[in-house]
Amino acid sequence: MLALIPSFIVLASLLITLIIMIRRAPDRKAATIVTSIVMTALCFVGGMLTSAMYTRAVGNESANAYIISILVAIGTFGALAIYIKLDEKKKLGQQPGSND
């Protein structure tokens, strides 16, 4: 059971990101849900790239699975935070009365 904890951490980061993306959606139409799923996948790729940098630096043989999974979660949530910040900035720019 202890060997599965890193997998559960990675899966939890993916599912939490998906739930946050769907809850932030303005409606529950099919196109919006698909967009949320695609953005979740892109955030997850950001997390995988973060862990890949660590694995590349220390080598595959000496990489710790717990550190890799935590780096995936940190990278995923970091990409999600960047996406949310950029989305809020875009929404502020599109409000009526803004002079852009």
Buried (B, 14 or more C-beta within 10 A) or exposed (E): EEEEEBEEBBEEBBEBBBEBBBEBBEEEEEEBBEEBEEBBEBBBEBBBEBBBEBBEEEEEEEBEEEBBBBBBBBBBBBBBEEBBEEEEEEEEEEEEEEEE
